Amino acid sequence: MKQHLERLIALQEADLRLEEIAERKRRIPEMVEAARQPLLTAQATRDSLKQELDKLTKDRKTCEQDLAAQEQTISKLQDRTTKGEIKTNREYQAHLVEVELAKKKKGEIEEQLLILMDQVDTRKKDLAQAEAAVKEADKRFAAEKASLEGSVGALDEELAALKQKREAMVAAIEPTLLRTYEKLRRSKKGHALAGVNKDGTCMACRLHVQPQVVAEVKRAATIHTCEHCQRILYWTGEPVQIIPQPERKGDEVEVEETAETTE
């Protein structure tokens, strides 16, 4: 019976690995998209900075046009004095106020232009850094994508080999036991068997197994299931050493077996 358990344990390990491979293959497109996210983030940052730079550049050009227009206005105002358009002292005083206001407005435009020029220079530097970040992120993504997509071939090879190995395993297991295993595997998310540790606990449901059952699981003379989760149990504690016993008369052997049963 121990050999049957060992075959079931090996079969469960193969089945779990098959599920793991299938799940990894299924998730590869998701993993590729996850690997793409840093690149998308870097591209979004770059595009946002480019939009800001374009707007700042446009605002600077508008400000430069405003400054040119204001300088032309001041030039026209100053020409009035040379062309004799100002006749009275009152007109002259008003003219001076108008020139002063025009120069003040020009100063404000110049100040705004300096701010915009500084912002443009800053955004150009930020954009250059963002472009470099995009190139680096694109390089990393290309490598990760190639690695993920390249792993499909290796997974397919392992999958085919495991399926072939599983067929040989299934053929070596007693049909009734195999049906029990398959039923449990479907209902227990792939875990039809559970180990019993040295503390006498089922490692699947974490509940204690009766001492008598633990003793019998150690000997592996028959198949036992957990009374709590119904999984097939096998011993995972320290190795069990079987000490050969001298042959005895029938009644003596019967007593010994009874004693072992009550351990």
Secondary structure, 3 states (H helix, E strand, C coil): CHHHHHHHHHHHHHHHHHHHHHHHHHHHHHHHHHHHHHHHHHHHHHHHHHHHHHHHHHHHHHHHHHHHHHHHHHHHHHHHHHCCCCCCHHHHHHHHHHHHHHHHHHHHHHHHHHHHHHHHHHHHHHHHHHHHHHHHHHHHHHHHHHHHHHHHHHHHHHHHHHHHHHHHHHHCCCHHHHHHHHHHHHHCCCCCEEEECCCCEECCCCCECCHHHHHHHHHCCCCCECCCCCCEEEECCCCCCCCCCCCCCHHHHHHHHHHHHCC
